[in-house]
Amino acid sequence: MITGSIRTHYSTLMSDRHMYLERGRDCARLTLPTLLPDEGSNSSTIYPTPFQGVGARGVNNLASALLLSLLPPNAPFFRLVIDEQALSKIENFSQVKAEIEQSLSQIERAVMRDIETSAVRVSVFEALKHLIVVGNVLVHMPEEGSMRVFHLDRYCVQRDAMGNPLLIITKECVAPNVLPEEARSLVSGADMQTNKMVDLYTCIHYLPDNKMEIYQEINDVEVPGSRGIFDKDKSPYIVLRMLNVEGENYGRSYVEQFLGDLKSLESLTQAIVEGSAASAKILFLVNPNGTTRAKTLATSPNGAIVEGSANDVQTLQVQKQADMQVALQASKTIQDRLAYSFLLTESTIRDADRVTAAEIRLVTQSIERALGGIYSLLSVEFQLPLVKRIMSRMSSQGRLPKLPKKYIQPAIVTGIEALGRGNDLDRLDLYLQGLAQFMGAEGLSQFLNLREYLKRRASALGIDIKGLIKSEEEIAAEVQEKQQQAILQQFGNQAVDVVNQQAMMNQRSE
């Protein structure tokens, strides 16, 4: 627990955050101005519109590609890994491994359904845009409800030398009538009557024993019942940064790396637009000493016959074609560089409701190639904590069985293999293809356990096979029925009775 009020510590930490806020706003002005507005902005604020749209289009495209890779729609982006060495001591573990894998696959599908139904994708998309433009964002996954996104101007963070968060403080402006009953007592009567917004401060303090303490304050007084202690790996708060710099509490954004190109493109585009507008303006110059009168020319309708000389009238032309061509070529070069950096040149995603695993794999490859491992970083710092938090929340709500952490842990398959169990299917099929070429179909049927293969293939595809695959008893019953039908057709009912009596005698002897 920190000493003093949360508000005092928040004010102290704001000085370290200031320059990151200013850089984030500079990046937002050239991409998405409404993402991180200037201090004091409100609903009546008119935000500037950039002359170029490459920045906005690039940020949205890159955020969409990251969202598709981090949260693929067709398969779980994580898998529950079994510690086979620890479980190998259990009797008949090898025989029940397939059933365990199938059960874990069902849990994975349940987690993915929760993600789809709780609108997590919408919040993650917003968080990714903040990471790309501002470089910092804080997400909050409460015990109930959907994910919340805190912008950089609404929280402060303090980290240790390794980059691990030590202290997070958030500031929210809330109406008194939405506060819980125990918190309303801390609000003055005048504010309650006018429903004036009050500042709610939340302190997340990390403890040495992989624990974290959370409590809230209003008007420098702790909110009753707000204090709680969580396991660090089940924290409802996930603080993220895009590009880490050693010794800094905040990260740098992806857009910041290309801020020079964006500023240059903005200036060139503005010059081209304004120059084109000036060139497009039509003005007629009339010789003041000529016989043609400017008033007569201006007021005469089309097709009128007037007195004058054509030599007295000329059209004003801006002789800047060469300069405009230079500006256009420079802007084209910058646009090409930015298009490559923001994956605008990639055409691997179809405009369709369902995207195949191969397409997701291509997008992942593009992200890894262009972003230099940023995707792998996000998979560790964002995906894994998100999965653990969602599983913890579902377990506390009774919607998910509690798994032994000693034996089963969620794991993110990063990089190109970030398609969860779907990648296991590719390796399984490749393995069987090699065996078939080496041993042939007859040799493969001799050594292959078909039932185990069916279970593993279903687990890789995320399919529930309960009631789908016949049991050994059902198969034996069908075989016996076919034998009886064949005997009946050949020898009649008497022979079937003899066979049944013989089968019953065999069962008794066994």
Residue pairs with C-beta under 8 A, 6 or more apart in sequence:
1 205
1 213
1 215
2 9
2 167
2 203
2 205
5 201
5 217
5 220
6 169
6 201
6 202
6 203
6 216
6 217
6 220
7 199
7 201
7 217
7 220
9 167
9 169
9 203
10 156
10 169
10 171
10 201
13 156
13 157
13 158
13 167
13 169
14 156
16 156
16 249
16 250
17 152
17 156
17 249
17 250
20 134
20 135
20 136
20 152
20 250
21 36
21 152
21 153
23 135
23 252
23 253
23 256
24 36
24 133
24 134
24 135
24 136
24 152
24 253
25 36
25 37
25 38
26 259
27 133
27 134
27 253
27 255
27 256
27 259
27 262
28 34
28 35
28 36
28 37
28 133
28 134
29 48
29 50
30 50
30 52
30 55
30 255
30 259
30 262
30 263
30 266
31 50
31 55
31 56
31 58
31 59
31 133
31 255
31 262
32 55
32 56
32 59
32 129
32 133
33 47
33 48
33 49
33 50
34 47
35 129
35 130
35 133
35 134
36 130
36 133
36 134
36 151
36 152
36 153
37 45
37 47
39 153
41 47
50 56
50 266
51 266
51 269
51 270
51 273
52 262
52 265
52 266
52 269
54 262
54 265
54 335
54 338
54 339
54 342
54 344
55 255
55 262
55 338
57 342
57 344
58 338
58 339
58 341
58 342
58 343
58 344
59 129
59 132
59 133
59 255
59 342
60 129
61 342
61 343
61 344
62 132
62 254
62 342
62 343
63 125
63 128
63 129
63 132
64 125
65 343
65 346
65 349
65 363
65 366
65 367
66 128
66 132
66 367
66 375
66 378
67 121
67 124
67 125
67 128
68 349
68 355
68 360
68 363
69 360
69 363
69 364
69 367
69 375
69 418
70 77
70 124
70 128
70 375
70 378
70 379
70 382
70 383
70 418
71 77
71 115
71 120
71 121
71 124
72 355
72 357
72 360
72 418
72 419
72 420
73 354
73 355
74 354
74 355
74 356
74 357
74 360
74 422
75 357
75 419
75 420
75 421
75 422
75 462
76 108
76 109
76 111
76 112
76 420
76 421
76 462
77 383
77 412
77 413
77 418
77 419
77 420
78 108
78 111
78 383
78 384
78 387
78 410
78 411
78 412
78 413
78 420
79 104
79 108
79 410
79 411
79 413
79 420
79 421
80 104
80 107
80 108
80 403
80 408
80 409
80 410
80 411
81 408
81 409
81 410
81 411
82 97
82 100
82 101
82 104
82 407
82 408
83 406
83 407
83 408
83 409
84 93
84 97
86 406
86 407
87 93
87 407
98 452
98 455
98 456
98 459
99 455
101 455
101 456
101 459
102 455
102 458
102 459
102 464
102 465
104 408
104 459
105 421
105 458
105 459
105 462
106 464
107 400
107 401
107 403
108 420
108 421
108 462
109 462
109 464
110 394
110 399
110 400
111 387
111 390
111 391
111 394
111 400
114 390
114 394
114 399
115 121
115 390
118 146
118 147
119 146
119 147
120 146
120 147
120 386
120 390
122 146
123 139
123 146
123 147
123 148
123 149
124 139
124 147
126 149
127 137
127 139
127 149
127 240
130 136
130 137
130 149
130 151
130 152
131 137
131 240
131 241
131 242
131 253
131 254
131 378
132 242
132 253
132 254
132 255
133 253
133 254
133 255
134 151
134 152
134 253
135 241
135 242
135 243
135 250
135 251
135 252
135 253
135 254
135 256
136 152
136 157
136 239
136 240
136 241
136 242
136 250
136 251
136 253
137 149
137 150
137 151
137 152
137 239
137 240
138 149
138 150
138 154
138 155
138 157
138 168
138 170
138 237
138 238
138 239
138 240
139 147
139 148
139 149
139 150
139 237
139 238
139 240
139 386
140 147
140 148
140 149
140 150
140 170
140 236
140 237
140 238
141 147
141 148
141 236
141 238
141 386
141 389
141 390
141 393
142 148
142 236
143 236
143 393
143 396
150 170
152 250
154 170
154 171
154 172
155 168
155 169
155 170
155 171
155 239
156 168
156 169
157 165
157 167
157 168
157 169
157 239
157 249
157 250
158 165
158 166
158 167
158 168
158 249
159 165
159 166
159 249
160 166
161 247
163 244
163 246
164 206
165 204
165 206
165 239
166 205
166 206
167 203
167 204
167 205
167 206
168 203
168 204
168 237
168 239
169 201
169 202
169 203
169 204
170 201
170 202
170 204
171 199
171 200
171 201
172 199
172 200
172 201
172 202
173 197
173 198
173 199
173 200
174 197
174 198
174 200
175 195
175 197
175 198
176 184
176 187
176 191
176 192
176 195
176 196
176 198
177 192
177 195
179 187
179 198
179 200
179 218
180 223
180 225
182 223
182 224
182 225
183 200
183 216
183 218
183 223
183 224
183 226
184 192
185 224
186 218
186 219
186 221
186 223
187 198
187 218
187 219
188 219
190 196
191 198
198 218
198 219
199 218
200 216
200 217
200 218
200 223
201 216
201 217
201 218
202 214
202 215
202 216
203 213
203 214
203 215
203 216
203 217
204 212
204 213
204 214
204 235
204 237
205 212
205 213
205 214
206 212
206 232
207 213
207 229
210 231
210 232
210 233
211 229
211 230
211 231
211 232
212 229
212 230
212 231
212 232
212 235
213 227
213 228
213 229
214 226
214 227
214 228
214 229
214 230
214 236
214 237
215 222
215 223
215 226
215 227
215 228
216 222
216 223
216 226
217 223
230 236
231 392
233 385
233 388
234 388
234 389
234 392
235 385
235 389
236 389
238 381
238 382
238 385
238 386
238 389
240 251
240 378
240 381
240 382
241 250
241 251
241 252
242 251
242 252
242 253
242 254
242 374
243 251
243 252
243 253
243 254
243 256
243 257
243 374
244 251
245 251
245 252
254 371
254 374
255 262
257 341
258 337
258 338
258 341
261 334
261 337
261 338
262 338
264 330
264 334
265 331
265 334
265 335
265 338
268 327
268 330
268 331
268 334
269 331
271 327
272 324
272 327
272 328
272 331
275 318
275 320
275 323
275 324
275 327
276 324
278 318
279 318
279 320
279 324
282 315
282 316
283 315
283 316
284 297
284 313
284 314
284 315
284 316
285 313
285 314
285 315
285 316
286 292
286 293
286 294
286 297
286 312
286 313
287 311
287 312
287 313
290 308
290 309
290 311
290 312
291 307
291 308
291 309
291 312
292 306
292 307
292 308
292 309
292 312
292 313
293 308
296 306
296 307
296 308
297 306
297 308
297 313
300 306
338 344
339 345
340 370
341 370
343 366
343 367
343 370
346 363
346 366
348 359
348 362
348 363
348 366
349 355
349 359
349 363
350 359
357 419
357 422
360 419
361 416
361 419
364 375
364 415
364 416
364 418
364 419
365 416
367 374
367 375
368 375
368 376
368 415
368 416
375 414
375 415
375 418
376 414
376 415
379 412
379 414
379 415
379 418
380 412
380 414
383 412
384 410
384 411
384 412
387 410
387 412
388 410
391 400
391 403
391 410
394 400
395 401
395 402
412 418
413 419
413 420
413 423
417 423
420 462
421 459
421 460
421 461
421 462
422 460
422 461
422 462
424 456
424 459
424 460
425 457
425 460
425 461
428 453
428 456
428 457
428 460
432 444
432 448
432 453
435 444
435 448
436 444
439 447
451 469
454 465
454 469
455 465
455 469
458 464
458 465
458 468
458 469
470 478
480 503
483 499
484 496
484 499
484 500
487 495
487 496
487 499
488 495
488 496
